[in-house]
Amino acid sequence: MSIMRIISEGAATWTAPTEEQWTAVCNCDDEADGRFWYAVKTTGIFCRPSCKSRTPKRDHTAVFGSPAEALKAGFRSCKRCQPDAAMQPSEAWIDGLIRYIRAHLQEDLSLAALAEVGCSSPWHLHRSFKRQTGFTPQQFVRRERMRLATELLSGSDAPVTEIGRQVGMPGAAHFIAMFRRELGCTPAEYRKQLEAIQEGKERIADE
């Protein structure tokens, strides 16, 4: 028992976490997900190492090699991290979130909201999203909102305030400030630039 010690209580026997496993639990380390699962004897619930629930006392913690082992030992699955659910491959998971973002730009796309949609912790989502795309979730949301805004500015006569609402930024001042920061001009200036370009093309065509 040099690597793992065994905890025995009556008829039940559990394996206590190693130093490495306990560190992963304390740090909510998503890299440890799939390597082991931990259960808390006082609550009767088992979790993934990355679960953001309150860190349990070490002497109340047991580890298992699979969700099936934890269930067999009488523990219930954590509703927050859903440790018995099949883990999606990272790329497919992030691709699904990207599609969700693009289809719901009018809605709340805060990190907390996206984490709930992705059944993940905000920290794990932030880390995984940036690793795959090169952007944080919020950077990507801003880029997509500005992309849609430029399409609406060039393809419609809708007021700037209405376009801001359609891209999930109903506050006109905030939308204009964000647009200027991302594109270097206000929405109205951007639209005027497009109109000038179009007028130039029409003059050339008439010559």
N, C-alpha and C positions, 0 to 999 in steps of 0.2 A: 504494500500500500504506500509506496514511496511517492507516487505521482498523485493519486487520488485517495482521499480518506473516505470511509463509509460511515454514514450516520444510520444508526438503528434505533427505532422507536417502536417497541412492542413487536408486532408482526411485520411492520413495514421497514424496508431498507432503502435508503436513498444514497446517491453519490454526491458528495459535497463538491463545490467548484474548486478547480485549481486556481493558483494565483492569476494565471493568464485569463482564465474564464471569468473570474471575479472582476478583474480589471475591465474586461469587455462589458460586463453587466453595468458596472459603475459609470462607464463612459458611453453607454448606449451605442456601442460600436457596431455599425451595420456590416462591417467586414466579417464579423463573427456569425452573422445570420446564416443558417444552414449547416453550421458546424456543430452547434449544440442548442438546446433549449433549456431554459431554467424555470423552476417552479418555486412558489412561495408557500410553505406549509401552513402558515397562519391564515392565508386567504383561500388556499385550495385552487389557485390559478397558475397557469404556466404561460410563458411569454417567449418572444424572440429576444436575443441579446440587445437589439436596437430599440426595444420598447421604451417609450418615454414615461412610463409609470414611475412612481416613487421608488427609489432604490431600497430594496428590502434589507433586513439584517442578514449578515452572511450566514449566521448559524440557523437561519430559517429557510435557507436556500438550498435547493437540490438541482442537479443537472441531469439531462437525459439526452440520448443520442438521436431521438426522433420524436415527433409529436405523438406517434402511436404509443411509445413507451410512457410518456407523461399521462396520456389518456388512460392507459391500462392501469397506471398507479392511482387513478382516481382524481386526477387534476382536471380542471375545466379550462377551456381555451380563453385567453384574454380577448375581450371584445375590441380593445383598442388596436393591438398589433396583429390579431388573427393568426397566431402561430401555426395553426393546422391548415391554413389555406395554402394552396399551391403558390409558390413564389414565381412571378413572371420574370422572364429574362429581362435584364436591364434595358436593352435597346427597345424591345417591344413595349415595355412599360412607358418609357419616355416618349416614344413615338405616339402612343395613345394619348398622353398628356398634351403633346403638341397639337394633335388634332382637336382635342377638347378646347384648348386655348383659342385656336383659330375660329372655332364654331361658337364661342361664347364670349366674344370680346366686349359685349355690352354688360356683362355680369361681373360680380366680385371675383377677381382673379388674384387676390392677395396670396402670399405664401401659405398662410394657414388654410385658406379655402382650397388651394390646389393640393395641399397635403391631404386634406380630407377626401377630395375626389380620388386621389391616388392611393388611398389607404396606407399612408406613410407618415412618418414624422416630418416636420418642416426641415429639420437638419438633414435627414437622409435624402429628402427630395432635392434640396438645394445642392448638396454635394453630388448626387448622381446626375442631375440635370446639367450642371456645369461641366462635369467630366465628359458627358456625351456630346453636348452642343457647343461648349465654349462660352456659353452665356449663363448667368444666373436666371432662375425662372422670371424674376421681375424685370431683368433686362430684356428678356425675350418678349414678355408681355408688352413692354413699352415699344419695342421695335415693331411688333405686329399691329399694335394700335396706330402707330404713326404710318405704317404701310397702308393700312386701310383708310386712314384719314387722307392721305395723298390721292388715293384712288377716288374717294368721294369728292374731293375738291376739284379734281380734273374731270370727273364724269357726271357732275350734277351741279345745280345752282342752289343747293340747300345752304341755309345760313350756317355760319361757323359754329354757332351754339348747337344747332341740330346735329352737325357732324360730330361735334364733341360728345354729344349724348349717344350717338350710334357707335362710337368706339369705346364706350364705357367711362367717359370723362365728362359728366354732366356739368361740372363747374367750369364755366367759360374761361375764367382767368387761369385756372390750373391747366386746362387744355392748351391755351395759347402759350403759356410759359413752357410747358413740356415740349410743344411743337418747335418753339424757337430754340430750345436747348438741344433738341435732337437734329433739327434740320437747318438751323442758322437763320431762320426767318419766321415771321408769323404766318398763320394760315392764310390771312388776307393777302399778304405779300407773295406767298407761294402761288396763290390763284392768279394774281396780276402778272407774275412772271410767265405762267402758262399761257395766259391770254396774249401777252406780248409775243411769245414764241409762235402761237397760232396765227396772229395777225401778220407776222413776218413771213410765214410760210404762204399765206394767202396772197400777199403782195408779190412774192416771187412767182407764184403760179399765174398771176395775172399779167406779168410782164412778157 
